[in-house]
Amino acid sequence: ISSGVEENLLSVHFANSTHGFIGGALTRCLKSTNGGVNWSPVAVASYADFNSVWASSSDNVFLGGWDTVYASHNGGQSWEGAYTQTVNYAIFDLQYLTPENGFAFMTWAQFAKTTDGGNTWSLAPGGGFTAWDFFGGFMLDQNTGWAVGDNQLLCKTTDGGDNFSVYEWNGYADFTGIRIWAVHATSDLNAWAVADSG
């Protein structure tokens, strides 16, 4: 299926079987209302690459740019940006458990949270513990989740980001410096991550 655009497309999320959004480079945003068969451009007043997108409903959509999460509550007709309390940090991944409660995974292992639908964001005290980036994350609930990223970064929180425990890869004897791009979990004991080189 052709998107009809030339920019790199970086993320996609569907709110349901019909309504989906794509985030891309150079502020590119696309919307589909027929299950991805056709896509139309959506204007967003920004200069950022949209590395992440999350649609919690056909109306409530969030795009992660540089240090700002852009929110639309009318299906992409208008957008408002909310600063994440960082300076020029890329938001690589977004996740919402409910329309009000969301999480952002960012540069330098920063981890931000919102409890008001993206109007305001606060940094969790456990983030920023390394210069490596969080490329992806998955929250099982408000407290338990995983974050992955640069240089084999793989960690878990059980207190909503107040602390992160880092997996040490057999005392770092198995360290290779690969990038881990995404993670997903089905329970506290079962999680999967994907990385470079298969």
MOQUI-V248625 format. One record per residue. PHI is phi in degrees with one decimal (* if undefined). BURIAL is # if it has 24 or more other C-alpha atoms within 12 Angstrom, else .. D_LAST is the distance of its C-alpha to the last C-alpha in Angstrom with 2 decimals. Layout:
BEGIN
phi: (PHI/PHI)
burial: (BURIAL/BURIAL)
d_last: (D_LAST/D_LAST)
END
This chain:
BEGIN
phi: (*/-80.6/-83.4/83.8/-129.3/-106.4/-66.0/-64.4/-101.3/-110.9/-158.1/-147.9/-153.1/-109.8/-77.6/-158.6/-72.3/-115.2/-99.6/-140.0/-134.7/-122.7/-110.6/-146.5/-68.6/55.8/62.0/-74.9/-134.6/-127.0/-133.3/-124.7/-119.6/-132.9/72.2/91.6/-67.9/-128.2/-130.1/-126.0/-70.8/-123.1/-82.8/-131.9/-76.9/-159.3/-116.6/-92.1/-78.3/-98.3/-72.2/-143.3/-144.5/-143.6/-112.6/-82.1/-159.7/-66.5/-96.4/-95.8/-132.5/-132.3/-120.7/-96.3/-114.6/-78.4/53.2/-141.3/-104.1/-94.4/-120.5/-123.3/-117.2/-139.3/71.0/96.5/-71.0/-144.4/-135.3/-131.7/-96.3/-122.7/-71.2/-95.5/68.5/-128.0/-117.1/57.4/-96.7/-72.3/-96.9/-85.9/-151.7/-129.2/-150.6/-120.4/-82.7/-140.1/-59.4/-95.5/-103.8/-133.8/-138.4/-127.8/-110.9/-135.5/-55.2/55.6/56.3/-80.7/-136.7/-118.6/-134.4/-130.5/-123.7/-128.9/73.4/90.2/-68.8/-136.9/-131.7/-132.4/-79.9/-74.5/-65.0/-81.1/-77.5/74.9/-84.1/-149.5/-81.6/-81.1/-93.0/-85.4/-90.3/-155.1/-162.1/-150.5/-103.7/-74.3/-156.0/-63.8/-109.2/-101.4/-167.2/-128.8/-137.4/-133.4/-177.2/-68.4/50.5/66.2/-66.8/-142.9/-144.4/-136.9/-122.2/-121.8/-132.9/69.5/95.3/-65.5/-144.1/-125.2/-99.8/-100.1/-71.8/-96.9/53.1/57.2/63.0/68.7/-66.9/-99.2/-70.3/-125.2/79.5/-69.4/-98.1/-102.8/-96.2/-155.4/-145.3/-145.5/-135.1/-112.9/-161.2/-62.9/-106.7/-128.8/-143.1/-132.0/-134.1/-119.2/-144.1/-58.4/59.9/78.8)
burial: (././././././././#/#/#/#/#/#/#/./././#/#/#/#/#/#/#/./#/#/#/#/#/#/#/././#/././#/./#/#/./#/#/#/./#/#/#/#/#/#/#/#/#/#/#/#/#/#/#/#/#/#/#/#/#/#/#/#/#/#/./#/#/././#/#/#/#/#/#/#/#/././#/#/#/#/#/#/#/#/#/#/#/#/#/#/#/#/#/#/#/#/#/#/#/#/#/#/././#/#/#/#/#/#/#/#/./#/#/#/./././#/#/#/#/#/#/#/#/#/#/#/#/#/#/#/#/#/#/#/#/#/#/#/#/#/#/././#/#/#/#/#/./#/././././././././././././#/#/#/#/#/#/././././././#/./#/././././.)
d_last: (25.78/26.96/27.21/30.11/28.97/27.40/25.87/22.16/21.53/19.47/20.01/21.66/23.49/26.10/29.10/29.95/29.69/31.53/31.20/28.05/27.39/24.98/24.78/24.19/25.08/28.77/29.89/28.81/29.16/29.37/30.80/30.90/33.57/32.86/29.40/27.63/29.73/31.38/30.66/33.31/33.21/34.18/35.96/35.02/37.08/34.50/33.08/29.61/26.17/25.32/21.78/22.40/24.69/26.01/28.74/30.52/33.03/34.11/36.31/34.41/31.51/29.93/28.17/26.69/27.90/28.89/30.57/31.90/31.03/32.84/34.26/35.97/38.07/39.34/36.35/35.75/39.37/39.72/37.53/38.25/36.23/36.05/35.38/32.90/34.95/32.61/33.17/30.67/27.69/25.02/24.37/20.65/20.82/23.77/24.62/28.03/29.17/32.50/34.07/35.48/32.81/29.74/27.21/25.67/22.76/23.47/23.49/24.37/23.23/26.20/26.56/29.37/31.11/33.67/36.13/38.18/35.92/34.63/38.11/37.53/34.61/34.73/32.38/31.55/32.85/29.68/27.66/27.69/27.23/24.89/24.46/20.74/19.96/19.05/16.59/16.66/18.71/20.17/23.72/24.79/28.38/30.54/29.78/26.46/23.13/19.89/18.68/15.48/15.17/15.38/15.12/13.28/16.11/16.20/19.71/22.05/25.55/28.21/31.02/29.92/28.59/31.59/29.36/25.67/24.53/21.57/19.27/19.89/17.05/19.60/22.12/19.61/19.55/15.76/15.50/13.21/13.78/10.36/10.83/10.31/11.27/12.63/14.09/16.34/18.87/21.46/23.62/24.30/22.55/19.54/16.74/13.01/10.73/7.52/6.32/5.64/3.78/0.00)
END
